[in-house]
Amino acid sequence: MAYTDLTLPQLTERFGLEVRRQANLVRDLPPVPISDWLKESLRRMGPAALDVNTEKARSEFLIAPMLAEVREQLDETVSLFSGIDLNVDSERGLRGVCDFVIGLTPQQLILEAPLAVVVEAKNENIPRGVVQCLAELVAVREFNQSAGKPLNPLLGAVSNGNLWKFIRLAGDTATVDLDEYYLVEVDRIVGIMVALLRAGQADLAARSRSPAAAR
């Protein structure tokens, strides 16, 4: 069993998740100015991705440039992985490939905790992608905990490149945003991820300065 095989009832039962739905989950996070590079990349490759209309084309031509922009916005202080194995607990189904993972260190050679954002690319069937993304968020939570670097909350997204849907995992509560964001809101989509990553970096820095962390 892998991330793609887990069902929502299995996730709630096996991992004690409470799944909620909420409007305006991340709507208050500010948009960010988008680079000319991303604007030009989406202008050039966006139509091709939509015309080809495969998961791979949308992932490479739309989603990947936006995540690269997130990394640039943070001065490359975060890591970005594409098509990476995240095998945490095979017996419970926490294994498989994540389309995209962003970590809070600049280490690009290996996955290093804490991981903060998971993005699942789907050509269609966004609801099924939400369940898969939830499973990957649980795996990220356990990956971070096993490394002694818990991070709360975590952010997930399911996207076909044009449409983005966000999920937040805080403790055992997973909240699925009722809102959907479209490519015309690229400054807000990037801003949502940048804001969460900055908050995670601030949390890590604060913990490293605490007396408990120094001992």
Secondary structure by P-SEA (a helix, b strand, c coil): cccccccaaaaaaacbbbbbbbcccccccccccccaaaaaaaaacaaaaaaaccaaaaaaccaaaaaaaaaaaacccbbbbccccccccccccccccccbbbccccccccccccccbbbbbbccaaaaaaaaaaaaaaaaaaaaaaacccccbbbbbbccccbbbbbbbcccbbbbbcccccccaaaaaaaaaaaaaaaaaaaaaaaaacccccc
